Structure formats: structure tokens, C-alpha cells
Amino acid sequence: QVQLVESGGGLVQAGGSLRLSCVASGSISSGWFHTMGWYRQAPGKQRELVAQITAGDVTNYADSVKGRFTISGDNAKNTVYLRMNSLKLEDTAVYYCKAERYSMNYWGQGTQVIVSS
């Protein structure tokens, strides 16, 4: 009933920037989710939280991305963004959008981000 679609991934040189987008659709209404956020998974590593934002615009970031990444969203449109600046090689991963409502999680298919030297 809920579909999340990410976009904006790609290949970028270290020090560059990318902006990811995630739009949720399906049998949902405006402002459906309590929390939306971004996770990432690098080859051979566990999936980890990158950033999240609540319907009240409270944000939380992984220590590794603080000061470089900015999460924002349009809660009414069930949409979330991730602006990534000063990208590093270790940011290379598949980035997944996640949405949550009453402790039920929904996931996107992922978008690849590759940072080159």
C-alpha cells in the first residue's frame, strides 16, 4: 500500500555534492508519516542510519555526516530530501529512504552513490 521512490544518486568526485529525493505514495494521506529518513549500506557493512526528520522537524544525524549533510522534508507531501556536501570516499553506499508510522517501517529500493578520488 506504500511505495517509496528515491532519486538523485550517481557518481561524484570527492568534495562534491549531491541531493537525494524520496517521495512516498500509495494509500496514504497528507502528512502520513511520523518520521522519515535516510539509511545507507556500503559493501560488506551493515545498514546504518544517516539522518532522520520528524513531522515536527526535529532532526538527527550520524556523527560521521554532521556538518556535511542536511535533511529536510515536506511532511504534507510525504517527501524527504538529503543534501550531501563535501562528499568523502567513505560515503559510497546504496542510500535507502525509510518512512515510519506507528512503529511500522517502509523502505525504498535504494539509490547508488559512488564517490571517487
Biopython code that builds the backbone (N, CA, C, O; Angstrom):
import numpy as np
from Bio.PDB.StructureBuilder import StructureBuilder

atoms = [
    (1, "GLN", "N", (0.814, -1.214, 0.000)),
    (1, "GLN", "CA", (0.000, 0.000, 0.000)),
    (1, "GLN", "C", (0.848, 1.264, 0.000)),
    (1, "GLN", "O", (0.353, 2.334, -0.355)),
    (2, "VAL", "N", (2.126, 1.161, 0.394)),
    (2, "VAL", "CA", (3.019, 2.308, 0.449)),
    (2, "VAL", "C", (4.236, 2.027, -0.414)),
    (2, "VAL", "O", (4.860, 0.972, -0.300)),
    (3, "GLN", "N", (4.565, 2.970, -1.269)),
    (3, "GLN", "CA", (5.747, 2.883, -2.107)),
    (3, "GLN", "C", (6.621, 4.108, -1.889)),
    (3, "GLN", "O", (6.132, 5.237, -1.886)),
    (4, "LEU", "N", (7.921, 3.879, -1.705)),
    (4, "LEU", "CA", (8.890, 4.953, -1.563)),
    (4, "LEU", "C", (9.867, 4.863, -2.731)),
    (4, "LEU", "O", (10.425, 3.798, -2.996)),
    (5, "VAL", "N", (10.071, 5.968, -3.423)),
    (5, "VAL", "CA", (10.957, 6.001, -4.577)),
    (5, "VAL", "C", (12.022, 7.063, -4.373)),
    (5, "VAL", "O", (11.713, 8.241, -4.193)),
    (6, "GLU", "N", (13.291, 6.632, -4.402)),
    (6, "GLU", "CA", (14.423, 7.540, -4.259)),
    (6, "GLU", "C", (14.956, 7.944, -5.632)),
    (6, "GLU", "O", (14.788, 7.225, -6.617)),
    (7, "SER", "N", (15.597, 9.100, -5.676)),
    (7, "SER", "CA", (16.263, 9.558, -6.885)),
    (7, "SER", "C", (17.401, 10.491, -6.497)),
    (7, "SER", "O", (17.464, 10.969, -5.365)),
    (8, "GLY", "N", (18.298, 10.746, -7.443)),
    (8, "GLY", "CA", (19.367, 11.704, -7.232)),
    (8, "GLY", "C", (20.743, 11.120, -7.027)),
    (8, "GLY", "O", (21.720, 11.863, -6.938)),
    (9, "GLY", "N", (20.846, 9.797, -6.949)),
    (9, "GLY", "CA", (22.146, 9.179, -6.781)),
    (9, "GLY", "C", (22.977, 9.263, -8.045)),
    (9, "GLY", "O", (22.482, 9.632, -9.110)),
    (10, "GLY", "N", (24.249, 8.915, -7.914)),
    (10, "GLY", "CA", (25.132, 8.950, -9.062)),
    (10, "GLY", "C", (26.584, 8.918, -8.665)),
    (10, "GLY", "O", (26.932, 8.618, -7.522)),
    (11, "LEU", "N", (27.429, 9.232, -9.630)),
    (11, "LEU", "CA", (28.876, 9.254, -9.441)),
    (11, "LEU", "C", (29.337, 10.690, -9.260)),
    (11, "LEU", "O", (28.979, 11.566, -10.047)),
    (12, "VAL", "N", (30.128, 10.930, -8.226)),
    (12, "VAL", "CA", (30.609, 12.276, -7.936)),
    (12, "VAL", "C", (32.022, 12.197, -7.379)),
    (12, "VAL", "O", (32.380, 11.222, -6.718)),
    (13, "GLN", "N", (32.818, 13.213, -7.642)),
    (13, "GLN", "CA", (34.177, 13.257, -7.109)),
    (13, "GLN", "C", (34.176, 13.696, -5.649)),
    (13, "GLN", "O", (33.288, 14.421, -5.200)),
    (14, "ALA", "N", (35.194, 13.238, -4.920)),
    (14, "ALA", "CA", (35.347, 13.651, -3.536)),
    (14, "ALA", "C", (35.350, 15.172, -3.432)),
    (14, "ALA", "O", (35.979, 15.864, -4.233)),
    (15, "GLY", "N", (34.635, 15.678, -2.429)),
    (15, "GLY", "CA", (34.492, 17.111, -2.254)),
    (15, "GLY", "C", (33.270, 17.689, -2.924)),
    (15, "GLY", "O", (32.918, 18.844, -2.683)),
    (16, "GLY", "N", (32.616, 16.903, -3.764)),
    (16, "GLY", "CA", (31.442, 17.358, -4.474)),
    (16, "GLY", "C", (30.169, 17.205, -3.669)),
    (16, "GLY", "O", (30.200, 16.868, -2.485)),
    (17, "SER", "N", (29.040, 17.461, -4.334)),
    (17, "SER", "CA", (27.738, 17.447, -3.670)),
    (17, "SER", "C", (26.706, 16.689, -4.482)),
    (17, "SER", "O", (26.801, 16.602, -5.706)),
    (18, "LEU", "N", (25.722, 16.143, -3.791)),
    (18, "LEU", "CA", (24.567, 15.509, -4.399)),
    (18, "LEU", "C", (23.343, 15.808, -3.550)),
    (18, "LEU", "O", (23.458, 16.077, -2.354)),
    (19, "ARG", "N", (22.171, 15.761, -4.173)),
    (19, "ARG", "CA", (20.923, 15.915, -3.458)),
    (19, "ARG", "C", (20.020, 14.739, -3.772)),
    (19, "ARG", "O", (19.666, 14.512, -4.929)),
    (20, "LEU", "N", (19.646, 13.992, -2.750)),
    (20, "LEU", "CA", (18.753, 12.860, -2.896)),
    (20, "LEU", "C", (17.323, 13.266, -2.567)),
    (20, "LEU", "O", (17.087, 14.120, -1.714)),
    (21, "SER", "N", (16.374, 12.640, -3.257)),
    (21, "SER", "CA", (14.965, 12.888, -3.016)),
    (21, "SER", "C", (14.241, 11.572, -2.796)),
    (21, "SER", "O", (14.632, 10.541, -3.343)),
    (22, "CYS", "N", (13.190, 11.609, -1.999)),
    (22, "CYS", "CA", (12.364, 10.437, -1.751)),
    (22, "CYS", "C", (10.915, 10.877, -1.661)),
    (22, "CYS", "O", (10.572, 11.775, -0.892)),
    (23, "VAL", "N", (10.071, 10.236, -2.455)),
    (23, "VAL", "CA", (8.647, 10.549, -2.467)),
    (23, "VAL", "C", (7.855, 9.289, -2.155)),
    (23, "VAL", "O", (8.054, 8.253, -2.789)),
    (24, "ALA", "N", (6.970, 9.376, -1.193)),
    (24, "ALA", "CA", (6.108, 8.258, -0.830)),
    (24, "ALA", "C", (4.734, 8.417, -1.471)),
    (24, "ALA", "O", (4.224, 9.529, -1.607)),
    (25, "SER", "N", (4.149, 7.297, -1.860)),
    (25, "SER", "CA", (2.827, 7.313, -2.464)),
    (25, "SER", "C", (2.088, 6.031, -2.110)),
    (25, "SER", "O", (2.649, 5.131, -1.485)),
    (26, "GLY", "N", (0.835, 5.958, -2.511)),
    (26, "GLY", "CA", (0.011, 4.803, -2.227)),
    (26, "GLY", "C", (-1.225, 5.200, -1.445)),
    (26, "GLY", "O", (-1.744, 6.306, -1.595)),
    (27, "SER", "N", (-1.689, 4.286, -0.611)),
    (27, "SER", "CA", (-2.898, 4.531, 0.174)),
    (27, "SER", "C", (-2.571, 5.311, 1.444)),
    (27, "SER", "O", (-2.746, 4.820, 2.559)),
    (28, "ILE", "N", (-2.094, 6.531, 1.247)),
    (28, "ILE", "CA", (-1.712, 7.398, 2.353)),
    (28, "ILE", "C", (-2.268, 8.793, 2.129)),
    (28, "ILE", "O", (-2.581, 9.181, 1.004)),
    (29, "SER", "N", (-2.384, 9.534, 3.210)),
    (29, "SER", "CA", (-2.877, 10.901, 3.159)),
    (29, "SER", "C", (-1.743, 11.882, 3.415)),
    (29, "SER", "O", (-0.620, 11.482, 3.721)),
    (30, "SER", "N", (-2.045, 13.155, 3.288)),
    (30, "SER", "CA", (-1.080, 14.201, 3.565)),
    (30, "SER", "C", (-0.548, 14.087, 4.992)),
    (30, "SER", "O", (-1.313, 13.852, 5.927)),
    (31, "GLY", "N", (0.763, 14.255, 5.155)),
    (31, "GLY", "CA", (1.375, 14.199, 6.472)),
    (31, "GLY", "C", (1.214, 12.854, 7.154)),
    (31, "GLY", "O", (0.967, 12.796, 8.358)),
    (32, "TRP", "N", (1.348, 11.784, 6.408)),
    (32, "TRP", "CA", (1.066, 10.433, 6.894)),
    (32, "TRP", "C", (2.089, 9.911, 7.887)),
    (32, "TRP", "O", (1.725, 9.196, 8.821)),
    (33, "PHE", "N", (3.349, 10.248, 7.711)),
    (33, "PHE", "CA", (4.415, 9.628, 8.480)),
    (33, "PHE", "C", (4.856, 10.453, 9.686)),
    (33, "PHE", "O", (4.874, 11.683, 9.645)),
    (34, "HIS", "N", (5.207, 9.756, 10.748)),
    (34, "HIS", "CA", (5.749, 10.410, 11.940)),
    (34, "HIS", "C", (7.223, 10.743, 11.758)),
    (34, "HIS", "O", (7.705, 11.758, 12.262)),
    (35, "THR", "N", (7.937, 9.883, 11.036)),
    (35, "THR", "CA", (9.360, 10.067, 10.812)),
    (35, "THR", "C", (9.722, 9.611, 9.400)),
    (35, "THR", "O", (9.203, 8.605, 8.916)),
    (36, "MET", "N", (10.602, 10.342, 8.751)),
    (36, "MET", "CA", (11.203, 9.905, 7.500)),
    (36, "MET", "C", (12.708, 10.098, 7.612)),
    (36, "MET", "O", (13.180, 10.973, 8.337)),
    (37, "GLY", "N", (13.451, 9.277, 6.891)),
    (37, "GLY", "CA", (14.895, 9.404, 6.991)),
    (37, "GLY", "C", (15.646, 8.637, 5.931)),
    (37, "GLY", "O", (15.067, 8.038, 5.025)),
    (38, "TRP", "N", (16.962, 8.677, 6.076)),
    (38, "TRP", "CA", (17.867, 8.036, 5.131)),
    (38, "TRP", "C", (18.814, 7.092, 5.848)),
    (38, "TRP", "O", (19.369, 7.425, 6.895)),
    (39, "TYR", "N", (18.993, 5.920, 5.280)),
    (39, "TYR", "CA", (19.973, 4.944, 5.713)),
    (39, "TYR", "C", (20.899, 4.643, 4.549)),
    (39, "TYR", "O", (20.574, 4.934, 3.398)),
    (40, "ARG", "N", (22.056, 4.058, 4.846)),
    (40, "ARG", "CA", (22.950, 3.662, 3.773)),
    (40, "ARG", "C", (23.617, 2.339, 4.113)),
    (40, "ARG", "O", (23.761, 1.978, 5.281)),
    (41, "GLN", "N", (24.020, 1.627, 3.072)),
    (41, "GLN", "CA", (24.706, 0.366, 3.245)),
    (41, "GLN", "C", (25.842, 0.274, 2.241)),
    (41, "GLN", "O", (25.620, 0.252, 1.031)),
    (42, "ALA", "N", (27.056, 0.219, 2.758)),
    (42, "ALA", "CA", (28.241, 0.052, 1.938)),
    (42, "ALA", "C", (28.538, -1.435, 1.783)),
    (42, "ALA", "O", (28.100, -2.233, 2.612)),
    (43, "PRO", "N", (29.273, -1.828, 0.737)),
    (43, "PRO", "CA", (29.609, -3.238, 0.543)),
    (43, "PRO", "C", (30.290, -3.846, 1.761)),
    (43, "PRO", "O", (31.257, -3.290, 2.281)),
    (44, "GLY", "N", (29.785, -4.985, 2.213)),
    (44, "GLY", "CA", (30.375, -5.679, 3.342)),
    (44, "GLY", "C", (30.078, -5.079, 4.696)),
    (44, "GLY", "O", (30.645, -5.529, 5.693)),
    (45, "LYS", "N", (29.208, -4.076, 4.777)),
    (45, "LYS", "CA", (28.898, -3.420, 6.034)),
    (45, "LYS", "C", (27.400, -3.469, 6.306)),
    (45, "LYS", "O", (26.599, -3.715, 5.404)),
    (46, "GLN", "N", (27.035, -3.231, 7.563)),
    (46, "GLN", "CA", (25.634, -3.198, 7.951)),
    (46, "GLN", "C", (24.981, -1.887, 7.520)),
    (46, "GLN", "O", (25.646, -0.864, 7.357)),
    (47, "ARG", "N", (23.674, -1.944, 7.342)),
    (47, "ARG", "CA", (22.932, -0.732, 7.047)),
    (47, "ARG", "C", (22.941, 0.178, 8.273)),
    (47, "ARG", "O", (22.744, -0.287, 9.396)),
    (48, "GLU", "N", (23.168, 1.468, 8.061)),
    (48, "GLU", "CA", (23.260, 2.403, 9.163)),
    (48, "GLU", "C", (22.419, 3.647, 8.915)),
    (48, "GLU", "O", (22.186, 4.046, 7.774)),
    (49, "LEU", "N", (21.969, 4.251, 10.014)),
    (49, "LEU", "CA", (21.226, 5.500, 9.934)),
    (49, "LEU", "C", (22.147, 6.635, 9.510)),
    (49, "LEU", "O", (23.251, 6.780, 10.035)),
    (50, "VAL", "N", (21.685, 7.434, 8.560)),
    (50, "VAL", "CA", (22.402, 8.628, 8.129)),
    (50, "VAL", "C", (21.770, 9.869, 8.748)),
    (50, "VAL", "O", (22.456, 10.668, 9.386)),
    (51, "ALA", "N", (20.478, 10.027, 8.564)),
    (51, "ALA", "CA", (19.758, 11.180, 9.090)),
    (51, "ALA", "C", (18.270, 10.880, 9.108)),
    (51, "ALA", "O", (17.783, 10.080, 8.309)),
    (52, "GLN", "N", (17.549, 11.517, 10.016)),
    (52, "GLN", "CA", (16.109, 11.375, 10.068)),
    (52, "GLN", "C", (15.471, 12.687, 10.474)),
    (52, "GLN", "O", (16.119, 13.552, 11.065)),
    (53, "ILE", "N", (14.194, 12.828, 10.152)),
    (53, "ILE", "CA", (13.451, 14.035, 10.486)),
    (53, "ILE", "C", (12.037, 13.641, 10.870)),
    (53, "ILE", "O", (11.438, 12.767, 10.244)),
    (54, "THR", "N", (11.503, 14.286, 11.903)),
    (54, "THR", "CA", (10.154, 14.000, 12.353)),
    (54, "THR", "C", (9.168, 14.952, 11.707)),
    (54, "THR", "O", (9.552, 15.930, 11.065)),
    (55, "ALA", "N", (7.888, 14.652, 11.887)),
    (55, "ALA", "CA", (6.840, 15.529, 11.379)),
    (55, "ALA", "C", (6.929, 16.917, 12.000)),
    (55, "ALA", "O", (6.468, 17.891, 11.406)),
    (56, "GLY", "N", (7.517, 17.018, 13.189)),
    (56, "GLY", "CA", (7.727, 18.295, 13.847)),
    (56, "GLY", "C", (9.058, 18.939, 13.513)),
    (56, "GLY", "O", (9.448, 19.913, 14.158)),
    (57, "ASP", "N", (9.764, 18.418, 12.520)),
    (57, "ASP", "CA", (11.029, 18.962, 12.014)),
    (57, "ASP", "C", (12.190, 18.822, 12.993)),
    (57, "ASP", "O", (13.138, 19.606, 12.944)),
    (58, "VAL", "N", (12.125, 17.840, 13.874)),
    (58, "VAL", "CA", (13.262, 17.511, 14.711)),
    (58, "VAL", "C", (14.177, 16.588, 13.917)),
    (58, "VAL", "O", (13.724, 15.576, 13.382)),
    (59, "THR", "N", (15.462, 16.928, 13.836)),
    (59, "THR", "CA", (16.408, 16.169, 13.024)),
    (59, "THR", "C", (17.446, 15.463, 13.876)),
    (59, "THR", "O", (17.722, 15.859, 15.009)),
    (60, "ASN", "N", (18.015, 14.408, 13.307)),
    (60, "ASN", "CA", (19.060, 13.642, 13.953)),
    (60, "ASN", "C", (20.017, 13.143, 12.877)),
    (60, "ASN", "O", (19.583, 12.689, 11.818)),
    (61, "TYR", "N", (21.332, 13.228, 13.149)),
    (61, "TYR", "CA", (22.345, 12.841, 12.171)),
    (61, "TYR", "C", (23.348, 11.880, 12.768)),
    (61, "TYR", "O", (23.642, 11.926, 13.963)),
    (62, "ALA", "N", (23.871, 11.009, 11.919)),
    (62, "ALA", "CA", (25.013, 10.213, 12.314)),
    (62, "ALA", "C", (26.213, 11.133, 12.506)),
    (62, "ALA", "O", (26.360, 12.124, 11.791)),
    (63, "ASP", "N", (27.069, 10.807, 13.471)),
    (63, "ASP", "CA", (28.232, 11.649, 13.737)),
    (63, "ASP", "C", (29.113, 11.825, 12.497)),
    (63, "ASP", "O", (29.716, 12.881, 12.309)),
    (64, "SER", "N", (29.186, 10.808, 11.662)),
    (64, "SER", "CA", (30.060, 10.837, 10.504)),
    (64, "SER", "C", (29.635, 11.833, 9.429)),
    (64, "SER", "O", (30.435, 12.179, 8.559)),
    (65, "VAL", "N", (28.382, 12.298, 9.477)),
    (65, "VAL", "CA", (27.895, 13.212, 8.443)),
    (65, "VAL", "C", (27.514, 14.582, 8.987)),
    (65, "VAL", "O", (27.139, 15.463, 8.214)),
    (66, "LYS", "N", (27.602, 14.780, 10.289)),
    (66, "LYS", "CA", (27.255, 16.072, 10.876)),
    (66, "LYS", "C", (28.108, 17.186, 10.290)),
    (66, "LYS", "O", (29.326, 17.054, 10.167)),
    (67, "GLY", "N", (27.456, 18.278, 9.933)),
    (67, "GLY", "CA", (28.150, 19.404, 9.339)),
    (67, "GLY", "C", (28.311, 19.320, 7.845)),
    (67, "GLY", "O", (28.678, 20.309, 7.211)),
    (68, "ARG", "N", (28.045, 18.153, 7.253)),
    (68, "ARG", "CA", (28.178, 17.969, 5.810)),
    (68, "ARG", "C", (26.848, 17.695, 5.121)),
    (68, "ARG", "O", (26.609, 18.170, 4.011)),
    (69, "PHE", "N", (25.979, 16.925, 5.783)),
    (69, "PHE", "CA", (24.688, 16.557, 5.211)),
    (69, "PHE", "C", (23.569, 17.342, 5.883)),
    (69, "PHE", "O", (23.660, 17.689, 7.060)),
    (70, "THR", "N", (22.520, 17.615, 5.128)),
    (70, "THR", "CA", (21.350, 18.298, 5.657)),
    (70, "THR", "C", (20.093, 17.582, 5.199)),
    (70, "THR", "O", (19.873, 17.408, 4.000)),
    (71, "ILE", "N", (19.264, 17.164, 6.152)),
    (71, "ILE", "CA", (18.000, 16.538, 5.816)),
    (71, "ILE", "C", (16.889, 17.573, 5.914)),
    (71, "ILE", "O", (16.892, 18.416, 6.811)),
    (72, "SER", "N", (15.952, 17.507, 4.997)),
    (72, "SER", "CA", (14.799, 18.389, 5.005)),
    (72, "SER", "C", (13.621, 17.628, 4.420)),
    (72, "SER", "O", (13.791, 16.554, 3.843)),
    (73, "GLY", "N", (12.445, 18.178, 4.567)),
    (73, "GLY", "CA", (11.292, 17.482, 4.039)),
    (73, "GLY", "C", (10.078, 18.362, 3.919)),
    (73, "GLY", "O", (10.022, 19.473, 4.446)),
    (74, "ASP", "N", (9.113, 17.835, 3.213)),
    (74, "ASP", "CA", (7.797, 18.435, 3.109)),
    (74, "ASP", "C", (6.841, 17.387, 3.636)),
    (74, "ASP", "O", (6.399, 16.510, 2.894)),
    (75, "ASN", "N", (6.523, 17.478, 4.914)),
    (75, "ASN", "CA", (5.725, 16.446, 5.557)),
    (75, "ASN", "C", (4.354, 16.288, 4.909)),
    (75, "ASN", "O", (3.851, 15.173, 4.771)),
    (76, "ALA", "N", (3.750, 17.411, 4.511)),
    (76, "ALA", "CA", (2.428, 17.362, 3.890)),
    (76, "ALA", "C", (2.449, 16.568, 2.593)),
    (76, "ALA", "O", (1.459, 15.928, 2.239)),
    (77, "LYS", "N", (3.582, 16.608, 1.877)),
    (77, "LYS", "CA", (3.716, 15.899, 0.613)),
    (77, "LYS", "C", (4.400, 14.545, 0.759)),
    (77, "LYS", "O", (4.692, 13.884, -0.238)),
    (78, "ASN", "N", (4.658, 14.130, 1.998)),
    (78, "ASN", "CA", (5.312, 12.843, 2.268)),
    (78, "ASN", "C", (6.603, 12.709, 1.467)),
    (78, "ASN", "O", (6.847, 11.696, 0.811)),
    (79, "THR", "N", (7.415, 13.745, 1.535)),
    (79, "THR", "CA", (8.642, 13.838, 0.764)),
    (79, "THR", "C", (9.803, 14.219, 1.675)),
    (79, "THR", "O", (9.641, 15.021, 2.595)),
    (80, "VAL", "N", (10.967, 13.645, 1.417)),
    (80, "VAL", "CA", (12.152, 13.955, 2.196)),
    (80, "VAL", "C", (13.349, 14.096, 1.261)),
    (80, "VAL", "O", (13.418, 13.445, 0.218)),
    (81, "TYR", "N", (14.299, 14.964, 1.653)),
    (81, "TYR", "CA", (15.489, 15.225, 0.859)),
    (81, "TYR", "C", (16.736, 15.047, 1.708)),
    (81, "TYR", "O", (16.686, 15.131, 2.935)),
    (82, "LEU", "N", (17.845, 14.801, 1.046)),
    (82, "LEU", "CA", (19.134, 14.755, 1.719)),
    (82, "LEU", "C", (20.148, 15.488, 0.859)),
    (82, "LEU", "O", (20.498, 15.025, -0.227)),
    (83, "ARG", "N", (20.623, 16.633, 1.341)),
    (83, "ARG", "CA", (21.672, 17.381, 0.673)),
    (83, "ARG", "C", (23.006, 16.933, 1.234)),
    (83, "ARG", "O", (23.243, 17.038, 2.438)),
    (84, "MET", "N", (23.873, 16.440, 0.380)),
    (84, "MET", "CA", (25.167, 15.917, 0.791)),
    (84, "MET", "C", (26.268, 16.794, 0.217)),
    (84, "MET", "O", (26.432, 16.881, -1.000)),
    (85, "ASN", "N", (27.016, 17.438, 1.089)),
    (85, "ASN", "CA", (28.141, 18.279, 0.697)),
    (85, "ASN", "C", (29.448, 17.663, 1.170)),
    (85, "ASN", "O", (29.460, 16.782, 2.030)),
    (86, "SER", "N", (30.544, 18.136, 0.600)),
    (86, "SER", "CA", (31.888, 17.687, 0.987)),
    (86, "SER", "C", (31.978, 16.171, 1.046)),
    (86, "SER", "O", (32.451, 15.608, 2.033)),
    (87, "LEU", "N", (31.527, 15.519, -0.004)),
    (87, "LEU", "CA", (31.464, 14.064, -0.019)),
    (87, "LEU", "C", (32.850, 13.434, 0.065)),
    (87, "LEU", "O", (33.818, 13.926, -0.514)),
    (88, "LYS", "N", (32.912, 12.334, 0.801)),
    (88, "LYS", "CA", (34.136, 11.584, 1.007)),
    (88, "LYS", "C", (33.997, 10.188, 0.412)),
    (88, "LYS", "O", (32.887, 9.714, 0.169)),
    (89, "LEU", "N", (35.132, 9.535, 0.179)),
    (89, "LEU", "CA", (35.126, 8.183, -0.367)),
    (89, "LEU", "C", (34.282, 7.240, 0.483)),
    (89, "LEU", "O", (33.584, 6.378, -0.051)),
    (90, "GLU", "N", (34.343, 7.401, 1.802)),
    (90, "GLU", "CA", (33.605, 6.524, 2.695)),
    (90, "GLU", "C", (32.095, 6.741, 2.681)),
    (90, "GLU", "O", (31.358, 5.989, 3.318)),
    (91, "ASP", "N", (31.628, 7.757, 1.964)),
    (91, "ASP", "CA", (30.191, 7.960, 1.787)),
    (91, "ASP", "C", (29.612, 7.060, 0.698)),
    (91, "ASP", "O", (28.393, 6.996, 0.536)),
    (92, "THR", "N", (30.456, 6.376, -0.039)),
    (92, "THR", "CA", (29.996, 5.470, -1.085)),
    (92, "THR", "C", (29.119, 4.374, -0.486)),
    (92, "THR", "O", (29.542, 3.665, 0.427)),
    (93, "ALA", "N", (27.898, 4.236, -1.000)),
    (93, "ALA", "CA", (26.945, 3.266, -0.473)),
    (93, "ALA", "C", (25.669, 3.323, -1.292)),
    (93, "ALA", "O", (25.484, 4.215, -2.120)),
    (94, "VAL", "N", (24.795, 2.361, -1.050)),
    (94, "VAL", "CA", (23.425, 2.460, -1.520)),
    (94, "VAL", "C", (22.636, 3.176, -0.432)),
    (94, "VAL", "O", (22.665, 2.768, 0.729)),
    (95, "TYR", "N", (21.941, 4.228, -0.798)),
    (95, "TYR", "CA", (21.176, 5.022, 0.146)),
    (95, "TYR", "C", (19.702, 4.667, 0.035)),
    (95, "TYR", "O", (19.133, 4.657, -1.056)),
    (96, "TYR", "N", (19.089, 4.375, 1.184)),
    (96, "TYR", "CA", (17.703, 3.950, 1.249)),
    (96, "TYR", "C", (16.857, 4.962, 2.011)),
    (96, "TYR", "O", (17.265, 5.466, 3.057)),
    (97, "CYS", "N", (15.702, 5.245, 1.486)),
    (97, "CYS", "CA", (14.726, 6.076, 2.174)),
    (97, "CYS", "C", (13.862, 5.206, 3.070)),
    (97, "CYS", "O", (13.463, 4.109, 2.679)),
    (98, "LYS", "N", (13.573, 5.689, 4.262)),
    (98, "LYS", "CA", (12.689, 4.988, 5.188)),
    (98, "LYS", "C", (11.638, 5.928, 5.737)),
    (98, "LYS", "O", (11.922, 7.085, 6.047)),
    (99, "ALA", "N", (10.419, 5.420, 5.856)),
    (99, "ALA", "CA", (9.321, 6.157, 6.467)),
    (99, "ALA", "C", (8.707, 5.309, 7.562)),
    (99, "ALA", "O", (8.683, 4.082, 7.465)),
    (100, "GLU", "N", (8.208, 5.961, 8.608)),
    (100, "GLU", "CA", (7.678, 5.249, 9.768)),
    (100, "GLU", "C", (6.367, 5.868, 10.213)),
    (100, "GLU", "O", (6.206, 7.088, 10.239)),
    (101, "ARG", "N", (5.440, 4.996, 10.559)),
    (101, "ARG", "CA", (4.170, 5.418, 11.118)),
    (101, "ARG", "C", (3.735, 4.359, 12.123)),
    (101, "ARG", "O", (3.582, 3.189, 11.774)),
    (102, "TYR", "N", (3.538, 4.774, 13.370)),
    (102, "TYR", "CA", (3.137, 3.869, 14.445)),
    (102, "TYR", "C", (4.032, 2.624, 14.498)),
    (102, "TYR", "O", (3.545, 1.497, 14.585)),
    (103, "SER", "N", (5.334, 2.853, 14.443)),
    (103, "SER", "CA", (6.358, 1.821, 14.549)),
    (103, "SER", "C", (6.402, 0.843, 13.383)),
    (103, "SER", "O", (7.095, -0.172, 13.457)),
    (104, "MET", "N", (5.678, 1.129, 12.315)),
    (104, "MET", "CA", (5.763, 0.322, 11.111)),
    (104, "MET", "C", (6.656, 1.037, 10.099)),
    (104, "MET", "O", (6.428, 2.204, 9.779)),
    (105, "ASN", "N", (7.660, 0.342, 9.601)),
    (105, "ASN", "CA", (8.646, 0.923, 8.706)),
    (105, "ASN", "C", (8.395, 0.539, 7.250)),
    (105, "ASN", "O", (7.980, -0.579, 6.946)),
    (106, "TYR", "N", (8.656, 1.489, 6.365)),
    (106, "TYR", "CA", (8.538, 1.289, 4.930)),
    (106, "TYR", "C", (9.839, 1.720, 4.277)),
    (106, "TYR", "O", (10.426, 2.727, 4.672)),
    (107, "TRP", "N", (10.296, 0.967, 3.279)),
    (107, "TRP", "CA", (11.594, 1.190, 2.663)),
    (107, "TRP", "C", (11.505, 1.397, 1.164)),
    (107, "TRP", "O", (10.667, 0.799, 0.490)),
    (108, "GLY", "N", (12.382, 2.253, 0.647)),
    (108, "GLY", "CA", (12.539, 2.415, -0.782)),
    (108, "GLY", "C", (13.484, 1.374, -1.346)),
    (108, "GLY", "O", (14.041, 0.563, -0.605)),
    (109, "GLN", "N", (13.664, 1.397, -2.656)),
    (109, "GLN", "CA", (14.501, 0.405, -3.331)),
    (109, "GLN", "C", (15.987, 0.737, -3.271)),
    (109, "GLN", "O", (16.822, -0.127, -3.535)),
    (110, "GLY", "N", (16.324, 1.963, -2.932)),
    (110, "GLY", "CA", (17.703, 2.386, -2.820)),
    (110, "GLY", "C", (18.207, 3.103, -4.057)),
    (110, "GLY", "O", (17.748, 2.846, -5.170)),
    (111, "THR", "N", (19.150, 4.001, -3.851)),
    (111, "THR", "CA", (19.820, 4.691, -4.944)),
    (111, "THR", "C", (21.323, 4.700, -4.662)),
    (111, "THR", "O", (21.751, 4.980, -3.542)),
    (112, "GLN", "N", (22.110, 4.395, -5.681)),
    (112, "GLN", "CA", (23.557, 4.241, -5.524)),
    (112, "GLN", "C", (24.260, 5.590, -5.526)),
    (112, "GLN", "O", (23.993, 6.446, -6.370)),
    (113, "VAL", "N", (25.164, 5.764, -4.566)),
    (113, "VAL", "CA", (26.046, 6.926, -4.521)),
    (113, "VAL", "C", (27.480, 6.420, -4.535)),
    (113, "VAL", "O", (27.879, 5.651, -3.661)),
    (114, "ILE", "N", (28.252, 6.847, -5.522)),
    (114, "ILE", "CA", (29.657, 6.459, -5.624)),
    (114, "ILE", "C", (30.501, 7.724, -5.612)),
    (114, "ILE", "O", (30.330, 8.607, -6.452)),
    (115, "VAL", "N", (31.408, 7.801, -4.656)),
    (115, "VAL", "CA", (32.314, 8.934, -4.539)),
    (115, "VAL", "C", (33.700, 8.473, -4.967)),
    (115, "VAL", "O", (34.245, 7.524, -4.405)),
    (116, "SER", "N", (34.260, 9.137, -5.949)),
    (116, "SER", "CA", (35.556, 8.770, -6.483)),
    (116, "SER", "C", (36.621, 9.767, -6.066)),
    (116, "SER", "O", (36.321, 10.897, -5.680)),
    (117, "SER", "N", (37.883, 9.324, -6.150)),
    (117, "SER", "CA", (39.006, 10.189, -5.812)),
    (117, "SER", "C", (39.398, 11.074, -6.971)),
    (117, "SER", "O", (40.331, 11.868, -6.854)),
]
sb = StructureBuilder()
sb.init_structure("model")
sb.init_model(0)
sb.init_chain("A")
sb.init_seg("    ")
for serial, (resi, resn, name, xyz) in enumerate(atoms, 1):
    if name == "N":
        sb.init_residue(resn, " ", resi, " ")
    sb.init_atom(name, np.array(xyz, "f"), 0.0, 1.0, " ", f" {name:<3s}", serial, name[0])
structure = sb.get_structure()
